[in-house]
């Protein structure tokens, strides 16, 4: 296996660092909103970074994107209209469009340069989903789009970057944001959100996102994403005006995915979807203990550090 000549250092906690070794930098740019970097690695294939934080890898992006989209789609049962907020790689679109019932998939991503880079360098992710006749791609502010839209969606997937202070997604984790999302859903619609780390040492961050969502929705469910590229589990969340877990009983969802022609899944099945939404005690306890919520006056202040480091400089 070829040795890495470049290392991207990602800080997981103040005490833990993940070094991503690269054999080649395929793309780097500083856009109006964020730094984008696409590298090639021998272990994970291509990797996408935004502001120094790994977003997905060629080897296991299917775990992330299936886990984010498919439980919500199964809970709705036969979604017709989908809204993707963020999701620059186009893989969320790919997962939404697996459902034959989908007639319209609107993707709203602020950063046109990032989306263009993903379209060019990450075809394994989007697999032509941008060209699907059901797709509408808009480069706009997600919050403003939600405020302006008048037709409700069956599923909304909020695939935003981490809530880094002053980053493009800072205000997409607040109570006001989730209230706006609620207003844009059908009565039994479901929103799925990338919701921070899920490991025990970082669970307080995820718990606060869940408490914030609970201020806007009566039913909120926490569940994990176990893609290896992140170095620890990530937390996802679903929310709705009506109960969610009951709708994910495999006896109900199995015929739904068959009737809707959903094929090609490599990770999420009806049984897996039902299993991952069974909240373990340490997560439930953390959510119960969390009392404060993110608001527009007190948005997330999560900070990350990352940087390039040549192989010979490692100690």
C-alpha positions as CSV (number, residue, x, y, z in Angstrom):
1,X,0.0,0.0,0.0
2,X,1.3,3.4,-0.9
3,X,2.4,5.6,2.0
4,X,0.7,8.9,2.7
5,X,2.7,12.0,1.9
6,X,0.2,14.5,3.3
7,X,-1.7,14.4,6.5
8,X,-4.9,16.3,7.4
9,X,-5.2,16.6,11.2
10,X,-8.7,16.6,12.5
11,X,-9.3,17.3,16.2
12,X,-12.0,15.0,17.6
13,X,-11.8,16.2,21.2
14,X,-9.2,18.4,23.0
15,X,-7.4,15.0,23.8
16,X,-8.0,13.1,20.5
17,X,-6.7,13.7,17.0
18,X,-7.5,11.8,13.8
19,X,-4.8,12.0,11.1
20,X,-6.1,11.4,7.6
21,X,-3.3,10.3,5.3
22,X,-3.5,11.4,1.6
23,X,-1.7,10.3,-1.4
24,X,-3.1,13.1,-3.6
25,X,-5.0,16.3,-3.2
26,X,-7.7,16.3,-6.0
27,X,-9.3,19.6,-5.2
28,X,-8.8,22.5,-2.8
29,X,-10.7,25.8,-2.8
30,X,-11.7,28.5,-0.4
31,X,-15.2,29.5,-1.3
32,X,-17.3,32.4,0.0
33,X,-18.5,30.2,2.7
34,X,-16.0,27.4,3.6
35,X,-12.8,25.6,2.7
36,X,-13.3,22.6,0.6
37,X,-10.8,19.8,0.1
38,X,-11.0,16.5,-1.7
39,X,-8.2,14.0,-1.2
40,X,-7.4,10.5,-2.4
41,X,-6.4,7.9,0.2
42,X,-5.4,4.3,-0.1
43,X,-7.5,3.2,2.9
44,X,-10.9,5.0,2.2
45,X,-10.6,6.1,-1.4
46,X,-11.6,9.7,-1.9
47,X,-12.5,11.9,1.1
48,X,-14.4,15.2,1.3
49,X,-13.5,17.8,3.9
50,X,-15.2,21.1,4.6
51,X,-13.4,23.5,6.9
52,X,-11.0,20.7,7.9
53,X,-13.7,18.3,9.0
54,X,-14.3,15.1,7.2
55,X,-17.7,14.8,5.6
56,X,-17.7,11.4,3.9
57,X,-15.5,8.9,2.2
58,X,-15.8,6.7,-0.9
59,X,-15.5,3.5,1.2
60,X,-18.3,4.1,3.6
61,X,-20.4,7.1,2.5
62,X,-23.2,4.7,1.8
63,X,-23.5,4.0,5.6
64,X,-23.8,7.7,6.3
65,X,-26.3,8.6,3.6
66,X,-28.5,5.5,3.8
67,X,-28.7,5.9,7.6
68,X,-29.6,9.6,7.3
69,X,-32.3,9.2,4.6
70,X,-33.8,5.7,4.6
71,X,-35.3,5.4,8.1
72,X,-37.2,8.7,7.5
73,X,-38.4,7.6,4.1
74,X,-39.5,4.3,5.5
75,X,-41.4,6.0,8.4
76,X,-43.3,8.1,5.8
77,X,-43.9,5.1,3.7
78,X,-44.2,6.5,0.3
79,X,-42.8,10.0,0.2
80,X,-43.8,12.1,-2.8
81,X,-42.0,15.5,-2.1
82,X,-38.6,15.7,-0.5
83,X,-36.5,18.6,0.5
84,X,-32.7,18.3,1.0
85,X,-31.0,21.0,2.9
86,X,-27.2,21.0,2.3
87,X,-26.1,17.6,1.0
88,X,-23.6,19.0,-1.5
89,X,-22.2,15.6,-2.5
90,X,-25.6,14.7,-4.1
91,X,-25.7,11.4,-2.2
92,X,-28.7,12.4,-0.1
93,X,-30.5,13.1,-3.4
94,X,-29.4,9.6,-4.6
95,X,-31.0,8.0,-1.6
96,X,-34.2,10.0,-1.8
97,X,-34.6,9.2,-5.5
98,X,-34.4,5.4,-4.8
99,X,-38.1,5.7,-3.9
100,X,-40.4,5.4,-6.9
101,X,-43.0,7.4,-5.1
102,X,-40.8,10.6,-5.2
103,X,-42.2,13.1,-7.7
104,X,-40.1,16.1,-6.6
105,X,-36.8,16.4,-4.8
106,X,-35.6,19.9,-4.0
107,X,-32.0,20.4,-2.9
108,X,-31.0,23.7,-1.4
109,X,-27.3,24.2,-0.8
110,X,-25.8,27.7,-0.3
111,X,-22.4,26.9,-1.7
112,X,-22.5,26.5,-5.5
113,X,-18.7,26.1,-5.7
114,X,-18.7,23.2,-3.3
115,X,-21.6,21.5,-5.1
116,X,-19.8,22.0,-8.4
117,X,-16.6,20.4,-7.0
118,X,-18.6,17.4,-5.8
119,X,-20.3,17.0,-9.1
120,X,-16.9,16.9,-10.8
121,X,-14.8,14.9,-8.4
122,X,-17.3,12.7,-6.6
123,X,-19.5,10.9,-9.2
124,X,-19.5,7.8,-7.1
125,X,-21.5,9.7,-4.5
126,X,-24.2,11.4,-6.6
127,X,-24.5,8.8,-9.4
128,X,-26.3,11.2,-11.7
129,X,-28.9,12.3,-9.2
130,X,-28.4,16.0,-10.1
131,X,-29.6,15.1,-13.7
132,X,-32.7,13.2,-12.5
133,X,-35.8,14.9,-13.9
134,X,-37.3,15.0,-10.4
135,X,-34.4,17.1,-9.0
136,X,-34.5,20.8,-8.5
137,X,-31.2,22.3,-7.4
138,X,-31.2,25.7,-5.8
139,X,-28.2,27.7,-4.4
140,X,-29.9,29.7,-1.6
141,X,-30.0,30.1,2.2
142,X,-31.8,27.1,3.7
143,X,-33.5,29.1,6.5
144,X,-34.8,31.7,4.1
145,X,-36.1,29.0,1.7
146,X,-37.9,27.3,4.5
147,X,-39.6,30.6,5.5
148,X,-40.6,31.3,1.9
149,X,-41.9,27.8,0.8
150,X,-45.6,27.3,0.8
151,X,-46.0,23.7,-0.2
152,X,-45.3,21.1,2.6
153,X,-42.8,18.2,2.1
154,X,-43.2,14.6,3.2
155,X,-39.5,14.3,4.2
156,X,-36.9,16.9,4.9
157,X,-33.3,15.9,5.2
158,X,-31.0,18.5,6.9
159,X,-27.5,17.4,5.9
160,X,-25.6,20.4,7.1
161,X,-22.0,20.8,8.0
162,X,-21.1,20.7,11.7
163,X,-22.3,23.8,13.7
164,X,-18.9,25.5,13.7
165,X,-19.1,29.1,15.1
166,X,-19.6,31.5,12.2
167,X,-19.8,28.6,9.8
168,X,-22.5,28.3,7.0
169,X,-24.7,26.0,9.2
170,X,-24.5,27.8,12.6
171,X,-28.1,28.8,12.6
172,X,-29.4,25.5,11.2
173,X,-29.4,23.9,14.7
174,X,-31.6,26.4,16.6
175,X,-35.1,26.1,18.0
176,X,-36.3,28.7,15.4
177,X,-34.8,26.7,12.6
178,X,-36.6,23.5,13.7
179,X,-39.9,25.4,14.1
180,X,-39.5,26.6,10.5
181,X,-38.8,23.0,9.4
182,X,-41.9,21.8,11.2
183,X,-44.0,24.3,9.3
184,X,-42.7,23.0,6.0
185,X,-43.7,19.4,6.7
186,X,-46.9,17.5,6.0
187,X,-48.8,16.4,9.2
188,X,-47.1,13.0,9.2
189,X,-43.9,14.2,7.6
190,X,-40.5,13.4,9.0
191,X,-37.3,15.5,9.2
192,X,-33.9,13.7,9.6
193,X,-30.9,15.7,10.8
194,X,-27.1,15.1,11.2
195,X,-27.0,15.9,14.9
196,X,-23.5,15.9,16.2
197,X,-21.3,13.2,17.8
198,X,-22.9,10.2,19.5
199,X,-19.9,8.8,21.5
200,X,-20.2,8.8,25.3
201,X,-17.5,11.5,25.7
202,X,-19.3,13.9,23.4
203,X,-22.9,12.9,23.9
204,X,-23.8,16.2,25.6
205,X,-23.5,18.0,22.2
206,X,-25.9,15.6,20.6
207,X,-28.2,15.7,23.6
208,X,-28.5,19.5,23.3
209,X,-29.5,19.2,19.6
210,X,-32.1,16.6,20.6
211,X,-33.5,18.9,23.3
212,X,-33.6,21.8,20.8
213,X,-35.6,19.7,18.4
214,X,-37.9,18.6,21.2
215,X,-38.8,22.3,21.7
216,X,-40.2,22.3,18.1
217,X,-41.5,18.7,17.7
218,X,-43.5,16.4,20.0
219,X,-41.7,13.3,18.7
220,X,-37.9,13.1,18.4
221,X,-35.8,10.0,18.0
222,X,-32.0,9.7,18.4
223,X,-30.0,7.1,16.4
224,X,-26.4,6.5,15.4
225,X,-24.3,6.4,12.3
226,X,-21.4,4.0,12.5
227,X,-19.2,4.9,9.5
228,X,-15.6,4.2,10.3
229,X,-14.2,7.4,8.6
230,X,-15.4,9.6,11.5
231,X,-13.4,7.7,14.1
232,X,-16.5,7.4,16.4
233,X,-20.3,7.2,15.9
234,X,-22.1,10.2,14.7
235,X,-25.6,11.1,16.0
236,X,-28.6,11.5,13.8
237,X,-32.1,12.5,14.8
238,X,-35.6,12.2,13.3
239,X,-38.6,14.4,14.3
240,X,-42.3,14.5,13.4
241,X,-45.6,15.7,14.7
242,X,-46.7,12.0,15.0
243,X,-45.0,9.0,16.5
244,X,-42.0,7.6,14.5
245,X,-40.7,4.4,16.0
246,X,-44.1,2.6,15.6
247,X,-44.0,3.4,11.9
248,X,-40.7,1.6,11.5
249,X,-41.9,-1.9,12.5
250,X,-40.3,-4.1,9.8
251,X,-43.6,-5.8,9.1
252,X,-44.9,-2.4,7.9
253,X,-41.8,-1.1,6.1
254,X,-40.7,-4.2,4.2
255,X,-43.6,-4.2,1.8
256,X,-43.3,-0.5,1.4
257,X,-39.8,-0.6,0.1
258,X,-40.7,-3.5,-2.2
259,X,-43.7,-1.7,-3.6
260,X,-41.7,1.5,-4.1
261,X,-38.9,-0.3,-6.0
262,X,-36.2,0.6,-3.4
263,X,-33.2,-1.5,-4.4
264,X,-29.4,-1.3,-4.0
265,X,-29.3,-0.6,-0.3
266,X,-26.0,-1.9,1.3
267,X,-26.6,-1.0,5.0
268,X,-30.1,0.0,5.9
269,X,-32.8,-2.7,5.9
270,X,-36.2,-2.5,7.6
271,X,-34.8,-4.6,10.5
272,X,-31.7,-2.4,10.8
273,X,-33.7,0.8,10.7
274,X,-36.0,-0.4,13.5
275,X,-33.0,-1.6,15.6
276,X,-31.0,1.6,15.4
277,X,-33.9,3.8,16.7
278,X,-34.0,1.9,20.0
279,X,-32.3,4.5,22.2
280,X,-29.7,3.1,24.6
281,X,-29.8,4.2,28.3
282,X,-26.7,6.5,28.1
283,X,-28.2,8.5,25.3
284,X,-31.6,8.7,26.9
285,X,-30.0,9.8,30.2
286,X,-28.0,12.5,28.4
287,X,-31.0,13.9,26.7
288,X,-33.0,13.9,29.9
289,X,-30.2,15.8,31.7
290,X,-29.9,18.4,29.0
291,X,-32.1,21.4,29.8
292,X,-30.9,24.2,27.6
293,X,-31.6,24.6,23.8
294,X,-29.9,26.4,20.9
295,X,-31.6,29.6,19.8
296,X,-30.8,32.3,17.4
297,X,-29.5,34.4,20.4
298,X,-27.5,31.4,21.7
299,X,-26.5,29.4,18.6
300,X,-24.0,26.5,18.7
301,X,-20.4,27.5,19.5
302,X,-18.7,24.2,18.7
303,X,-15.1,24.8,17.6
304,X,-12.8,22.5,15.6
305,X,-9.2,22.7,14.7
306,X,-7.5,21.1,11.7
307,X,-4.4,21.5,9.5
308,X,-2.1,20.1,7.0
309,X,1.0,18.2,8.1
310,X,3.7,16.5,6.0
311,X,4.5,12.9,6.7
312,X,8.1,13.7,7.7
313,X,6.9,16.2,10.3
314,X,4.9,13.7,12.3
315,X,6.2,12.9,15.7
